[in-house]
Amino acid sequence: MAKTQLNVRVDEGTARAARERALERGMSVNRYIEELVRQDTGEVGHTFVDAASDFMKQYGDVFAEEFGADREGARSAFRDGSREGRR
């Protein structure tokens, strides 16, 4: 997605709070403000899905190795009425 520069004037207290919150969350002030706007406009679900997708791209193999086959087997067994697949 193309980015557009947006200049905003805020009082020093608001600027300080934005910097502190961004730092606490491990992100840039730009990203922090962008996420606040997305939340306010109802894009939170999309943000979550994007983050989950990024997570699975980066850690999918590890996640599948740790939770994949055993967990899926447990769900299938439970759906069939059997408890043998449950831990």
C-alpha positions as CSV (number, residue, x, y, z in Angstrom):
1,M,0.0,0.0,0.0
2,A,1.3,3.4,-0.9
3,K,2.1,5.8,2.0
4,T,1.1,9.4,2.2
5,Q,2.9,11.8,4.5
6,L,0.6,13.5,7.0
7,N,1.8,16.3,9.3
8,V,-0.1,16.8,12.5
9,R,0.4,19.4,15.2
10,V,-0.2,18.3,18.8
11,D,0.7,19.7,22.2
12,E,3.9,18.5,23.8
13,G,2.1,16.3,26.3
14,T,0.3,14.4,23.5
15,A,3.5,14.1,21.6
16,R,5.3,12.7,24.6
17,A,2.5,10.2,25.4
18,A,2.5,9.0,21.7
19,R,6.3,8.5,21.9
20,E,6.1,6.7,25.2
21,R,3.3,4.4,24.1
22,A,4.9,3.6,20.8
23,L,8.2,2.7,22.6
24,E,6.3,0.5,25.1
25,R,4.7,-1.4,22.2
26,G,8.0,-1.7,20.3
27,M,6.9,0.3,17.3
28,S,7.5,3.6,15.6
29,V,5.3,6.6,16.4
30,N,4.1,6.6,12.8
31,R,3.0,3.0,13.1
32,Y,1.4,3.7,16.5
33,I,-0.6,6.6,15.1
34,E,-1.6,4.6,12.0
35,E,-2.9,1.7,14.2
36,L,-4.9,4.2,16.3
37,V,-6.6,5.5,13.2
38,R,-7.3,2.0,12.0
39,Q,-8.8,1.1,15.3
40,D,-11.0,4.2,15.2
41,T,-12.1,3.5,11.7
42,G,-13.0,-0.2,12.3
43,E,-10.0,-1.8,10.7
44,V,-8.9,-3.6,13.8
45,G,-10.0,-7.0,12.4
46,H,-8.0,-6.4,9.3
47,T,-5.0,-5.5,11.4
48,F,-5.3,-8.6,13.4
49,V,-5.7,-10.8,10.3
50,D,-2.6,-9.1,8.7
51,A,-0.6,-9.7,11.9
52,A,-1.7,-13.3,12.2
53,S,-0.8,-13.9,8.5
54,D,2.6,-12.4,9.1
55,F,3.1,-14.6,12.1
56,M,2.2,-17.7,10.2
57,K,4.5,-16.8,7.3
58,Q,7.4,-16.3,9.8
59,Y,6.6,-19.1,12.3
60,G,4.2,-21.4,10.5
61,D,6.5,-24.4,10.4
62,V,7.4,-24.1,14.1
63,F,3.8,-23.6,15.1
64,A,2.7,-26.7,13.0
65,E,5.5,-28.8,14.5
66,E,4.5,-27.7,18.1
67,F,0.7,-27.8,17.8
68,G,-0.3,-29.1,14.3
69,A,-0.9,-32.8,13.9
70,D,-1.7,-33.7,17.5
71,R,-4.1,-30.8,18.0
72,E,-5.9,-31.5,14.7
73,G,-6.2,-35.2,15.6
74,A,-7.7,-34.2,18.9
75,R,-10.3,-32.0,17.2
76,S,-11.2,-34.7,14.7
77,A,-11.6,-37.4,17.4
78,F,-13.7,-35.0,19.5
79,R,-16.0,-34.2,16.6
80,D,-16.5,-38.0,16.0
81,G,-17.5,-38.4,19.6
82,S,-14.4,-40.3,20.6
83,R,-12.2,-39.0,23.5
84,E,-9.1,-41.0,22.6
85,G,-7.6,-38.2,20.7
86,R,-7.8,-35.8,23.6
87,R,-4.9,-35.1,25.9
